Structures are given as C-alpha cells and as structure tokens.
Amino acid sequence: MRAIASEHGRAVRSGGEAWLSGRRTAWMLLALLAAAPAAIGRAPITVSTDGHGDYRSVQAAVDAAVASGAAATIRIRAGNYREVVDIPAGAPPLHLLGDDVRNTLIVFDNHASRRNPQTGQPFGTSGSATVFVRADDFIAERLTFANDAGPVGQAVAVAVIGTRVAFRDVRFLGRQDTLYTQGKSGLSYFRDCYIEDTVDFVFGAGTALFENCELHSVGDGYVTAAATPEGAAYGYVFRSCRLTAAPGVKRVYLGRPWREHAQVAILDSQLGTHIAPEGWHDWGKPERQNTAIYIEAGNTGSGAANARRVPWSRQLQQVPVDAFDRTRILGAWEPFE
C-alpha cells in the first residue's frame, strides 16, 4: 500500500509539474504576444476628412504609427487629402489602403522652382514630391498620388527612397517627373497601376518591376529616364503593360538615359501609335549609346514596329527564358502573395 501511495504521489507531482509547465508556457506566449511589435489583430488606423476616423490627415496617421513603433495598416477613406506626406526612414512596415483608387486622392502642388518657405531655397526636383517613401517595407493600394502643379517643370508625385516598396491598383498623376525611384539600392514593385505624364514618367536609379500597368502620355515626351547604377542587374522592367496616349499626342520616346548605364526592358506589352519609330533617345549625349541597355521583346501594337529603331537598342525575337522573371528580379520578396 505504501508503494502504491508513493507511486500515486509521484504521479500527482508529475501531473502537477506538467500542468504548471503548461501554464508557464501559456503565460510566456501571452507575454510575447503582448510585447510583439507586429500589428497582430490590431485595428487599422483610419483617416477621414469628415472627422469620423482616428485622424483627418494622412501625415497625422503616419506620425502616430511611427511613434508606436509597430507595423500598421492605415485605412484612408475616400476624400481629397491636400497635403505632403513623408514616410520617414526607419518607420515600421506601413500599409496605406484607400477606399478606392478613383476617389481616394493624396495631392499637392510643389515643384522644383517653387521656394521652400522653411529654407527660402527652391525645392528642387528631389524636394518637390507629394509623397516621400523613405522607409523600407511599405505598401500602398487603392489610392491616387498626384502632383497638380501643372506644366511648370519637374513636379514629383511620389519619391521612392526606401527598398521593398510596393504599389497595387494605384494611380500616379503628374505632368513631368511623376514617379522618382530615387534610392540607388531601392527595389520597388508596381502591379495594376496607372501612370500619367508627359516627360520622364519614371526616372531615377532604383530597380523597379512594372506588371500589367498603363502608362498614359498626355503630351509628347519620354516615358523613362533611368539612372541605373553601373553593375546593377536590372533597371526598369515593364511586363504586360500598355502604353497609351491622349488625342493629339504624336511623338513619345520609350526612354532616354539620365545616366550612363541606364537600363530599361519593355516586354510583352502593347505600344500605341504615339511611340516614336526610333523608340529611344540618347538625350543629346552620343557617348551614352555605348552604355545604355534598352531591350524590347514580344511587344505588340503599331508602336512596337522596330524597323526604324535606333541601332543601339536591342530588339529580341522573344524574351529569354527566366531572364526577367518576377522572382529573379524581386527575389524572395512577395508583397502581395
């Protein structure tokens, strides 16, 4: 009987220790979840012009998210937000989500020659943006970003300085230098987007992949002005895109090299009649013909005819297998998967 009692005691103690161990594990998990910086189960921060959200301005919501140090979704209700928005370097991962692309608008009208009231100096191109994305791991969806300064020269809608920056179902509206991929080591991805401009729609040094996007010309000009760093594997890659134009637009070049090693590839896309037969321009710097890498393959439409393309561009019969695959360009980063 003593032996049975002893065994029973050991079993009770063992069971009690297991129960306590389980309780400790549960408490530890609860503590970890409470301390986790990720926004697990957090309600989105809401922005609304009518005062029914957490904030009336997008920048106020961004500031709150940055102060919290936690990843956040910022839900932006339909409305016209006339402000400059700056996502600072070091901000936690942020996701800006609009109600819908047509009715959720962030817009301002700074431009390169306007004087910054804080410094008394012109904003310059790099300081003229409506939205600055300086942080990494940023996503925007169902929004319009615009610079409505008009035909006054460089006036940026969005400047992308960070890396792993993604946009889906987003409109970018401007008249010159609308989308600036400023960061030399930046990687950005655009899916199902619309970009409207006249001169240098997309310009800068970063690597960017555009899939199923429309680039709409509202005046004669240039679609790209790449400044790809020497040795970069990719510059701008457009896949399954559409290049369209407003009535009366007759001569648009696919690109011109802002810097010596500009890289642009336009693949499996539809090119309208507004595309200049030469396709590409050297910016009046013939020496850049030797270093720029301009590739076309698998394109359709009257603007894709390549009989009169400049001889220093590369016209491929088909896209090399996997050479411009999404995973090859973006690596393991899958912002919308």
C-alpha positions in Angstrom: 0.0 0.0 0.0 2.9 2.4 0.8 4.4 1.6 -2.6 1.1 2.3 -4.3 0.7 5.6 -2.3 4.3 6.5 -3.2 3.6 5.9 -6.9 0.4 7.8 -6.7 2.2 10.8 -5.1 4.8 10.8 -7.8 2.1 10.7 -10.5 0.3 13.6 -8.8 3.5 15.6 -8.5 4.4 14.8 -12.2 0.9 15.8 -13.3 1.1 19.0 -11.3 4.5 19.9 -12.7 3.2 19.3 -16.2 0.2 21.4 -15.5 2.4 24.2 -14.1 4.8 23.8 -17.1 1.8 24.2 -19.4 0.6 27.3 -17.5 4.1 28.8 -17.7 4.2 28.2 -21.4 0.8 29.8 -21.9 1.8 32.8 -19.8 5.1 33.2 -21.7 3.2 33.1 -25.0 0.7 35.7 -23.8 3.6 37.9 -22.7 5.3 37.5 -26.0 2.2 38.3 -28.0 1.6 41.4 -25.8 5.1 42.6 -26.4 5.3 41.8 -30.1 5.8 44.9 -32.4 3.8 43.4 -35.2 0.2 44.6 -35.5 -1.3 41.2 -34.7 -5.1 41.7 -34.6 -4.7 45.5 -34.4 -7.5 47.5 -35.9 -6.4 49.7 -38.8 -5.7 53.4 -38.1 -8.4 55.3 -40.0 -8.2 58.6 -41.8 -11.2 60.5 -42.9 -11.8 64.1 -44.0 -15.2 64.2 -42.2 -13.8 63.6 -38.8 -15.2 60.1 -38.4 -11.8 58.5 -38.4 -8.9 58.5 -36.0 -7.2 61.3 -37.9 -8.2 63.9 -40.5 -4.8 63.9 -42.3 -2.7 61.1 -43.7 0.5 62.5 -42.2 -1.0 62.6 -38.7 -1.8 58.9 -39.0 1.7 58.1 -40.3 3.2 60.0 -37.3 1.1 58.0 -34.9 2.1 54.7 -36.5 5.8 55.7 -36.4 5.5 56.7 -32.8 4.0 53.4 -31.8 6.9 51.5 -33.4 4.6 48.8 -34.6 3.6 47.7 -38.1 0.3 49.2 -39.1 -2.4 49.4 -41.7 -3.6 53.0 -42.4 -7.1 52.9 -43.9 -7.7 56.1 -45.9 -11.4 56.8 -46.5 -12.5 58.4 -49.8 -11.6 62.0 -50.0 -9.2 64.7 -51.3 -6.2 64.9 -48.9 -4.3 68.0 -49.9 -1.0 67.6 -48.1 2.6 66.4 -48.3 3.1 63.0 -46.8 6.5 61.9 -45.6 7.1 58.3 -44.5 10.4 58.6 -42.6 13.4 56.3 -42.8 13.2 53.7 -40.0 9.4 53.7 -39.9 7.8 50.3 -39.2 6.2 48.5 -42.1 3.2 50.5 -43.2 0.3 49.6 -45.4 -1.7 52.5 -46.9 -5.1 51.3 -48.0 -7.5 53.6 -49.8 -11.3 53.1 -50.2 -10.9 53.0 -54.0 -8.4 54.3 -56.5 -10.6 56.9 -58.1 -11.9 58.6 -55.0 -9.0 58.5 -52.5 -6.6 61.2 -53.5 -3.4 62.5 -51.9 -2.3 65.6 -53.8 -0.1 68.7 -53.6 1.4 71.2 -56.0 5.1 71.7 -55.0 7.5 71.9 -57.9 11.3 72.2 -58.5 11.4 76.0 -58.9 9.0 76.8 -56.0 10.7 78.2 -52.9 10.5 76.2 -49.8 9.1 78.6 -47.1 11.2 76.9 -44.4 14.6 77.4 -46.2 13.9 80.1 -48.8 15.5 77.9 -51.4 13.8 76.2 -54.3 12.5 72.7 -53.5 14.4 71.2 -56.5 13.2 68.1 -58.1 14.0 65.8 -55.2 12.2 68.0 -52.7 9.0 68.6 -54.8 7.2 65.3 -54.1 3.7 65.0 -52.8 4.7 61.7 -51.1 8.1 60.7 -49.9 8.6 57.0 -49.1 11.9 57.0 -47.2 11.2 53.8 -45.2 11.6 50.2 -46.2 8.7 47.6 -46.4 6.0 50.0 -47.5 2.8 49.1 -49.4 0.1 51.2 -50.9 -3.2 50.1 -52.6 -6.3 51.6 -54.0 -5.0 55.2 -53.9 -4.2 58.1 -56.2 -1.0 60.1 -55.7 -0.8 63.3 -57.6 1.1 66.5 -58.2 -1.2 69.1 -59.8 1.4 71.9 -60.2 0.8 71.7 -63.9 3.2 72.4 -66.8 5.8 74.1 -64.6 8.7 71.7 -65.0 9.7 69.0 -62.6 7.0 68.2 -60.0 7.1 64.8 -58.4 4.1 62.8 -57.2 5.9 60.1 -55.4 9.6 59.7 -54.5 10.7 56.2 -53.5 13.9 56.3 -51.4 13.5 53.1 -49.4 13.5 49.5 -50.6 10.9 46.8 -50.8 8.2 49.4 -51.7 5.1 48.1 -53.5 2.1 49.6 -55.1 -1.1 47.8 -56.4 -4.1 49.4 -58.0 -2.5 52.9 -57.6 -2.7 55.9 -59.9 0.3 58.3 -60.2 -0.7 61.6 -61.8 1.6 64.5 -62.9 3.0 66.4 -65.9 6.7 65.9 -65.5 8.9 63.6 -63.4 5.8 61.9 -61.8 7.5 58.9 -60.2 11.0 59.1 -58.8 12.8 55.9 -57.9 15.5 57.8 -56.0 17.2 55.2 -53.9 20.2 53.7 -55.7 19.8 50.3 -54.0 16.0 50.5 -53.8 13.7 47.8 -55.1 10.1 48.6 -55.9 7.2 46.7 -57.5 4.1 48.1 -59.3 1.1 45.9 -60.2 -2.1 47.0 -61.9 -1.1 50.7 -61.7 -1.7 53.7 -63.9 0.9 56.5 -64.5 0.0 59.7 -66.4 2.7 62.2 -67.5 4.4 63.8 -70.4 8.2 63.9 -69.7 10.1 61.2 -67.8 7.2 59.4 -66.2 9.5 57.1 -64.3 13.0 58.3 -63.5 15.9 57.5 -61.2 18.3 54.9 -60.0 16.3 52.2 -58.4 15.3 48.8 -59.7 11.6 48.6 -60.4 9.3 46.0 -61.9 6.0 47.1 -63.5 3.4 44.4 -64.3 0.0 45.0 -66.0 0.4 48.8 -65.7 -0.8 51.5 -68.0 1.5 54.5 -68.9 -0.6 57.2 -70.4 1.0 60.1 -72.3 -0.8 63.5 -72.1 1.9 65.2 -74.2 4.9 64.4 -76.4 7.9 63.4 -74.3 9.7 60.4 -72.8 8.4 57.5 -70.7 11.6 56.7 -68.8 14.8 58.4 -67.7 16.8 55.7 -66.0 19.9 56.4 -64.0 20.7 52.8 -63.2 24.0 52.4 -61.3 26.8 50.7 -63.1 26.8 46.9 -62.4 23.1 46.7 -61.4 21.4 43.5 -62.6 18.2 45.4 -63.6 16.9 48.9 -64.0 13.3 49.3 -65.1 11.4 46.3 -66.3 7.9 46.6 -67.8 6.0 43.3 -68.4 2.5 43.1 -69.9 2.0 46.8 -69.8 0.1 49.2 -72.0 1.5 52.5 -73.4 -1.4 54.7 -74.4 -1.9 58.4 -75.2 -4.4 61.2 -75.2 -5.7 62.5 -78.5 -3.1 64.7 -80.4 -0.1 63.1 -78.8 2.2 62.0 -81.6 5.8 61.5 -80.6 6.8 59.8 -77.4 10.1 58.0 -76.8 10.3 54.9 -74.7 13.2 56.4 -72.8 16.4 58.5 -72.6 19.4 57.7 -70.4 19.7 60.1 -67.5 22.9 58.5 -66.5 25.5 56.4 -68.5 24.3 52.9 -67.6 20.6 53.3 -67.9 18.7 50.0 -68.2 15.1 49.6 -69.4 13.3 46.5 -70.7 9.8 46.6 -72.2 8.4 43.1 -72.7 5.1 41.6 -73.9 3.5 45.0 -73.8 1.1 47.0 -76.1 2.6 50.1 -77.7 0.4 52.7 -79.2 0.8 54.8 -82.4 2.3 57.7 -80.4 5.6 55.8 -79.8 8.3 57.4 -82.0 9.6 55.0 -84.6 13.2 55.4 -83.3 12.0 54.2 -79.9 14.8 55.6 -77.8 16.7 58.9 -77.5 20.3 59.5 -76.3 19.5 62.8 -74.6 21.9 64.5 -76.9 24.8 62.6 -75.4 26.0 60.1 -78.1 28.5 58.5 -75.7 25.6 57.1 -73.7 24.7 54.9 -76.7 27.6 52.7 -75.7 26.5 52.1 -72.1 22.7 52.3 -72.1 20.9 48.9 -72.2 17.5 49.2 -73.9 15.6 46.0 -74.6 12.3 45.2 -76.4 10.8 41.8 -76.8 7.4 40.3 -77.5 5.6 43.7 -77.8 2.5 44.3 -80.0 0.7 47.3 -81.4 1.7 49.8 -84.1 4.2 51.5 -81.8 6.1 48.2 -81.5 7.3 48.2 -85.1 11.1 48.1 -84.9 12.3 48.6 -88.4 13.4 52.2 -87.6 14.5 51.6 -84.0 17.9 53.2 -83.1 20.6 50.6 -83.8 22.0 50.8 -80.3 18.8 49.3 -78.8 18.3 45.5 -78.5 15.4 44.0 -80.4 14.8 40.4 -79.3 12.5 37.9 -81.0 11.5 36.5 -77.7 12.2 37.1 -74.0 15.0 34.9 -72.8 13.6 32.2 -70.5 13.5 33.4 -66.9 15.8 36.3 -67.6 13.2 38.8 -66.5 11.1 36.6 -64.3 9.5 38.2 -61.3 11.3 36.0 -58.8 14.6 36.7 -60.5 14.0 40.5 -60.1 12.3 40.6 -56.7 14.0 37.5 -55.1 12.1 36.1 -52.1 10.1 39.3 -51.6 6.4 38.7 -52.3 4.5 41.8 -51.2 1.1 40.7 -52.5 1.3 36.9 -52.1 
